[in-house]
Amino acid sequence: MKISKLNIESYRHLQNLDFDFTYQTGERKGQPLDKICFIGQSATGKTGLLELIYDYNNFALNLEIVEGRSFSPSTNVKTLSGKITFLINNLEYSHSKSEISYKDRVYKALGLGGMVTPLIPNNDKSCVYYFKSNIISDKNIEIFTKNPIDLIEKHQEKLDLVDSLLVDQQDFNSYFDESVQPEMWLFLLQDILHYRKRFTQKMSELIHNGLLGNPKKLDIEYKKWKEENPNELEDFAEKLNPLLEKLNLEVDLVNTEYSIPIKNKKTDEVIPIQNSSTGTKGILLSFFPLFKLDIKESIILIDEPERSLYPDMQMDLMEHYKKLVPDAQIIVATHSPFIAASFEAEERFILYFDEEGKVAVRRGESPIGDDPNDMLKNDFGVNYYNKYGEEAYKKYLDLKEEIANEVDPKKKKELLLEAVKLGDTYNF
């Protein structure tokens, strides 16, 4: 399921906006964009658009049709005067305020009673996931600070439900904010927790059998057990480590103190996640769910993916997200030119205030991978020099003019040296 078009006649403070989320040229012209980037000043409605897409996607996934011809309006979906269109297995689904069209049929919002059936078959459904900007919280991190064995003992009853397949990912909210249900984290961690338990039991058994004094045999028995019990953390480390290495960190595949231990690559010291940087916590809290959840033709919404990350990590962050969920449509709202530079110009939608103070929208201009300064100027509409830089640039221009007009060779040389020094300092 991917969004392809959005027409807003009126939604909150947004009016008369048209978004065409499809490729405009090339072989894929008319197909939904693989990734979308919203840029704009505060209060232009970036986060509101993410919420709108999330709500209407969820509404579509749970929609039931009454007697095959109508549907009941929902009080849970935000009021949109306009039209939103998704593609579900290449079939168009459109929702306006009073009607829905799908598979060449139109359903009216009549609110009648009768036999109900789901509009979209389960096989065609793909959940939407929303990672909010406030996901980095002590409450979400807490479960990753606990010893796996302690977690198993404390939450054995809940884990038993997961093991018995009585719960799955559809039983949890698909948005990740500051208070994700502990059961969701347990659901995502279950394979790692069980591996830790089996590992601890096996090591205890080998030691109890006297193999601690026979390192060679101990190694043979461990390797044999490991082949039969693959560590899922190895697959996750393969995805996460390329990002963590910029912080001189990596996932520790040996330590059993934490469910996902992180260590310093140079010192081998394990760093408790609660003591790691805010950016590291944010990466873990978004990457791990995307790694574990069954995500195919889904929509992934991420508000401010750059939060607390140094620019060098922002530059290729979207590439790592896309590798995690290659078939999903990723939609972000950002203030970062480094994040924005990871998108093609036609994938960027810039929200801005027009001369009347109303929010308008335009597509991006800078090419993918453009210099952040050019991105700030072309797409963000920001002069990247502050007043000190502007004063220096004016002085630089004045010096060039003086040099052109100066006839005294000695004075001309002095002015030239001063201009060169100023130009080198500011890279003019």
C-alpha positions, -999 to +999 in steps of 0.1 A: +000+000+000+015+033-011+001+068-012+000+083-047-021+115-045-034+140-019-057+169-026-065+191+004-093+215+000-093+221+038-074+203+066-065+222+098-048+254+085-040+239+051-061+249+021-061+242-016-030+220-018-023+193-044+004+166-039+012+143-067+034+116-050+043+098-083+073+098-105+071+126-131+095+112-157+113+081-168+102+044-169+083+047-136+063+078-146+030+077-128+040+051-102+041+060-065+074+074-052+096+051-032+104+078-007+090+112+001+104+142+020+085+170+035+104+202+041+091+234+057+092+259+084+076+252+118+038+255+116+036+247+079+020+213+086+047+187+080+038+166+110+001+171+104+006+155+069+023+125+085-006+121+109-032+125+081-015+098+060-013+075+090-050+079+100-064+075+065-042+045+058-053+028+090-089+037+082-086+020+048-070-011+063-098-016+089-127-004+067-158-026+067-185-023+040-222-026+050-243-048+027-217-044+000-226-008-008-219+017+021-196+023+050-199+040+084-181+073+089-154+071+115-149+096+144-113+083+147-101+097+113-092+133+110-116+154+090-102+160+055-120+181+029-104+168-002-093+134-015-065+110-007-055+081-030-035+050-022-024+021-045-031-014-031-015-040-052-017-016-081-054-011-075-065+025-067-082+033-035-096+068-031-113+084+000-131+116+000-153+129+029-185+111+018-174+083-005-148+057-012-139+041-045-120+008-048-119-018-076-142+004-098-169+005-072-181+035-052-192+032-015-212+060+002-209+071+038-245+062+048-241+048+083-267+020+076-269-013+095-266-048+080-240-075+072-204-061+072-174-074+053-138-060+051-132-039+020-096-049+017-087-087+020-062-096+046-037-108+020-037-073+004-032-054+037+001-039+047+003-019+079+015+017+081+041+025+108+047+059+123+079+068+142+072+100+160+099+126+169+095+119+206+103+082+204+135+086+223+124+083+259+135+066+292+104+045+291+112+030+257+149+025+265+142+009+299+135-026+286+168-026+267+186-020+300+174-052+316+192-086+316+175-110+292+171-137+318+155-112+342+131-101+314+121-137+307+114-144+344+094-111+348+074-114+316+071-152+312+033-151+309+034-125+281+061-143+263+041-176+265+013-158+247+037-148+219+051-183+217+017-198+214+010-174+184-020-159+202-006-125+196+012-110+166+022-076+154-013-067+144-023-067+181-001-037+188-003+000+179+017+007+147+030+040+159+061+044+180+060+074+204+075+080+238+053+053+254+055+021+233+037-008+249+063-030+268+045-060+252+055-047+218+092-046+227+089-081+242+073-093+210+101-078+190+128-092+214+113-127+218+138-145+195+168-128+210+156-135+246+150-171+239+184-174+223+200-159+254+181-184+276+192-214+255+228-200+253+230-197+291+215-231+297+240-247+272+270-230+287+259-241+322+255-276+309+289-277+293+306-263+325+286-288+347+299-316+324+335-306+333+344-291+299+358-259+315+391-277+319+391-289+283+390-257+262+394-276+229+364-299+235+344-270+249+350-250+217+340-280+196+307-285+215+299-247+215+305-244+177+283-275+171+255-259+193+259-226+175+253-241+141+220-255+153+211-223+171+218-193+150+220-160+168+195-135+152+215-107+166+241-113+140+217-104+112+207-072+131+243-063+137+250-066+100+223-039+094+231-016+123+269-017+126+276+003+094+259+032+111+273+026+146+309+024+133+308+062+128+305+064+166+332+037+171+305+014+183+292-020+173+267-047+184+284-071+208+276-107+198+292-123+228+280-103+258+248-117+274+242-089+300+217-071+277+194-081+249+211-059+224+245-050+239+265-022+223+303-020+228+331+004+220+351-010+191+385+002+203+382-008+240+357-037+238+339-021+267+301-027+267+282+006+270+248+003+287+223+017+263+210+042+290+245+057+290+248+060+252+241+092+232+206+103+224+213+097+187+224+061+194+192+054+214+171+068+185+188+046+159+182+015+181+145+024+188+137+028+151+160+004+133+152-026+155+114-025+149+119-021+112+143-051+112+119-073+131+085-064+118+070-080+087+072-050+064+066-054+027+044-029+007+040-008+038+042+030+044+069+040+069+064+075+084+094+091+102+092+125+119+126+142+122+149+112+115+179+135+120+172+140+157+204+141+178+225+128+150+258+144+138+257+155+101+280+126+089+254+101+101+225+121+086+241+120+052+235+083+044+208+076+071+180+072+045+201+047+025+203+025+056+166+028+062+159+019+026+181-012+029+161-023+060+127-020+042+134-020+004+098-026-006+082+000+017+074+036+009+093+059+033+079+093+041+098+117+063+094+153+077+127+170+083+146+202+090+179+188+079+195+196+045+216+165+049+185+143+051+168+162+023+199+157+001+192+119+001+160+125-019+156+133-056+142+167-064+108+153-074+107+134-041+109+166-020+078+187-012+085+221+002+058+237+023+062+275+026+042+306+035+031+326+004+027+363+002-008+360+018+006+340+047-011+308+035+008+275+032+018+266-004+037+237-018+063+232-045+087+204-055+124+205-048+150+220-071+184+207-059+196+174-073+201+144-050+233+146-031+236+184-036+258+205-014+239+213+019+245+250+014+228+248-021+201+227-006+194+254+021+193+281-006+173+263-033+149+241-013+148+255+022+148+291+011+174+299+038+204+323+034+231+301+050+252+331+059+244+348+092+250+385+097+287+380+104+291+360+073+272+385+053+294+413+067+325+394+057+312+387+022+303+424+017+338+433+029+353+408+004+333+423-025+344+458-014+380+447-014+377+433-049+363+466-061+391+485-044+417+462-060+403+469-094+404+507-089+438+509-071+467+521-091+495+520-065+512+486-069+521+484-032+487+492-020+471+469-046+492+440-033+482+447+003+445+447-007+450+416-027+466+397+002+438+409+025+411+397+001+428+363-004+431+358+034+394+367+039+384+345+010+403+315+023+389+320+058+353+320+046+358+299+014+345+327-008 
